[in-house]
Amino acid sequence: MNIVVTGSSSGIGRALVVRLLGGGHGVWGLARSDQSEFEAGHNGAFRSARCDVANWYDVARTTTEVAAAWNHVDGLVCCAGSQGEVGPAMRADPGRWSETVRANLEGTYNAVRSFHGLLS
């Protein structure tokens, strides 16, 4: 199966990627950080793209890249996100709060919206 995983460079996303690769699946990992070292160790089964899922244009560009290599995607797993700014509204920093919402909410929306056409 061809599976796209957002947030694939650490945490739950990375653990899921390792599990999927162990099951023989092709995985395309999206993350803000460079994953080329991890990619090099997986003989083409893992591909990666630097992508900020909170940025629609990054996700659209990455979807085009994935579509050029894969004619379909069997699964999309949205693991990108962060704990970010939490707490009472009057004490939370508005900029950090907005970054958290963009990564956690808009990032999921952007990925689902962009990859929808490739999901079979």
Secondary structure, 3 states (H helix, E strand, C coil): CEEEEECCCCHHHHHHHHHHHHCCCEEEEEECCCCHHHHHCCCCCEEEEECCCCCHHHHHHHHHHHHHHCCCECEEEECCCCCCCCCCCCCCCHHHHHHHHHHHHHHHHHHHHHHHHHEC
